[in-house]
Amino acid sequence: MLAVGSLLGLIVLGLAWELWLAPIRPGGSWLALKVLPLCLPLAGLLKNRMYTYRWVSLMVWLYFTEGAVRAYSDKAPGNCLALVEVALCLSLFAACALHVRWRLKNPIKEG
């Protein structure tokens, strides 16, 4: 559930950030489209698919990098929002890594 919550948090944060809270251009920017790739794994995480947890744990580093760069280069409130993005990325990665580790240790027996 932490992974799903973190992913939803990243989606909401990305939309709010680029459309209302601190857009690059007044009135919002096309950078809000960056959340579209985050919507793709949502169904796989909800269905508990191991493959989805694995590739999300790699994809999240792109958003972490964006957050880290913008935390140091943006002015307030953008830099604070970037730090929230970094925290959400770290929690998503940790949740995915722990889930994969737990599933490898305790495989689901079918049939």
C-alpha positions as CSV (number, residue, x, y, z in Angstrom):
1,M,0.0,0.0,0.0
2,L,2.9,2.3,0.6
3,A,4.0,1.9,-3.0
4,V,0.5,2.8,-4.3
5,G,0.2,5.7,-1.9
6,S,3.6,7.1,-2.9
7,L,2.8,6.7,-6.6
8,L,-0.5,8.5,-6.2
9,G,1.2,11.2,-4.2
10,L,3.7,11.7,-7.0
11,I,0.9,11.9,-9.6
12,V,-1.1,14.5,-7.5
13,L,2.1,16.5,-6.6
14,G,3.2,16.6,-10.3
15,L,-0.1,17.8,-11.5
16,A,-0.6,20.4,-8.7
17,W,3.0,21.6,-9.0
18,E,3.0,22.2,-12.7
19,L,-0.6,23.5,-13.0
20,W,-1.2,25.6,-9.9
21,L,1.4,25.6,-7.1
22,A,4.6,26.7,-8.9
23,P,4.3,26.3,-12.7
24,I,7.2,27.2,-14.9
25,R,4.9,29.5,-16.8
26,P,1.9,31.4,-15.4
27,G,-1.3,29.5,-15.9
28,G,0.4,26.1,-16.0
29,S,2.8,24.3,-18.3
30,W,2.9,21.3,-20.5
31,L,5.4,19.8,-18.0
32,A,2.4,18.5,-16.2
33,L,2.4,15.7,-18.8
34,K,5.4,14.2,-16.9
35,V,2.9,12.4,-14.7
36,L,1.5,10.3,-17.5
37,P,4.3,7.6,-17.2
38,L,3.4,7.4,-13.5
39,C,-0.2,6.4,-14.3
40,L,0.9,3.3,-16.3
41,P,2.1,1.2,-13.4
42,L,-0.8,1.9,-11.1
43,A,-2.9,-1.0,-12.2
44,G,0.0,-3.4,-11.9
45,L,0.8,-2.3,-8.4
46,L,-2.8,-2.7,-7.4
47,K,-2.8,-6.2,-8.8
48,N,0.4,-6.9,-6.9
49,R,2.4,-7.8,-10.1
50,M,6.1,-8.5,-9.3
51,Y,7.3,-7.3,-12.7
52,T,5.6,-3.9,-12.2
53,Y,7.2,-3.4,-8.8
54,R,10.6,-4.2,-10.3
55,W,10.4,-1.7,-13.2
56,V,8.8,1.0,-11.1
57,S,11.8,0.8,-8.7
58,L,14.0,1.7,-11.7
59,M,11.7,4.3,-13.3
60,V,11.3,6.3,-10.0
61,W,14.9,7.4,-10.2
62,L,14.1,9.7,-13.1
63,Y,11.7,11.6,-10.9
64,F,14.1,11.5,-8.0
65,T,16.7,13.1,-10.3
66,E,14.3,15.8,-11.4
67,G,13.4,16.5,-7.8
68,A,17.0,16.7,-6.6
69,V,18.0,19.1,-9.5
70,R,14.9,21.3,-9.0
71,A,15.5,21.4,-5.2
72,Y,18.7,23.2,-5.8
73,S,17.9,25.3,-8.8
74,D,14.3,26.4,-8.2
75,K,13.1,29.3,-6.0
76,A,10.5,28.8,-3.3
77,P,7.9,27.2,-3.4
78,G,9.3,25.1,-6.2
79,N,12.3,23.9,-4.2
80,C,10.1,22.8,-1.3
81,L,7.9,20.9,-3.7
82,A,11.0,19.3,-5.2
83,L,12.0,18.0,-1.8
84,V,8.5,16.5,-1.3
85,E,9.0,14.8,-4.7
86,V,12.4,13.4,-3.5
87,A,10.8,12.1,-0.3
88,L,7.9,10.4,-2.2
89,C,10.4,8.9,-4.7
90,L,12.5,7.4,-1.8
91,S,9.4,6.0,-0.1
92,L,8.2,4.5,-3.4
93,F,11.6,2.9,-4.1
94,A,11.8,1.5,-0.6
95,A,8.3,0.1,-0.8
96,C,9.0,-1.5,-4.1
97,A,12.4,-2.9,-3.0
98,L,10.9,-4.3,0.2
99,H,7.9,-5.8,-1.7
100,V,10.2,-7.6,-4.2
101,R,12.5,-8.8,-1.4
102,W,9.5,-10.2,0.6
103,R,8.0,-11.9,-2.5
104,L,11.3,-13.5,-3.4
105,K,11.7,-14.8,0.2
106,N,8.0,-16.0,0.4
107,P,6.9,-17.1,-3.1
108,I,3.2,-17.4,-3.6
109,K,2.2,-21.0,-4.0
110,E,-0.4,-21.5,-6.8
111,G,-2.8,-24.3,-7.1
